[in-house]
């Protein structure tokens, strides 16, 4: 018997919205990432915020290298992405490079100044963080770059 968890319940609405055909609307901010569980071998679906940059999907890990989905990718980088009205198989490249993560954060801040700015301020960054602040913040963070395969 599977255990009930609050985390599973919190992940349900995005999956339900996609299942109801609302991916094109909801998918402007959130994708569904399917990884293979590193212990179970089962498919694991996680809703995540993302940015699409030059045809690749970038996803930052708020929990750094400790996020289950990130650990699953370290074990098996083959993923499935459902974003907006499309779904594709991809190969995920994990990185903890602060410069690359700062690049990603700068794009996110430019595209979503209110939302990302508020998140960064909550983490102690200034209203208009410098590149140095962004790189310092990106230390001990993680992200993946997913390219269709």
C-alpha positions, 0 to 999 in steps of 0.5 A: 500500500502506498503512503499518503503524503502532503507532497503528493497532494501538492503535486496533484493540481498541476498534473490535473490541470495538464490532464484537463488540457490546460497545459497551454495556459498553466504551462507558461510557468510550470512544466511537468518533469518525469524522471526515473526514481533512483531507488524505485525505478518508477516514473516520478512526475514533478511540477517545476518552474522553468525557462526556455532559452535557445530551445533548451529547458532550464530548471533550477532546484530550490533545494539544491542538490538535495531535491529528489528530482535532481538526485534522480537525474544524477542517476539517470539523465533521461527525462520526459518533459510536458510543457504547454501543449507538447511533450518530449523526451530529453537529456538533462545536464545537471550543473552546480556551476555558480556562473551558469546558475547566475546566468539563469537567474538573471534571465528569470529576473528579467522575464519575471521581475516581480515574482523572481525579485521577491524570491531573491529578496526573501533569500537576502539579496538586494532589490537589484542584485549585482552579478557578484551577489547572484554568483554568491547566491548561486553557490550551493545551488543546482539546475539542469538544462534539458535538451530534446533528444 
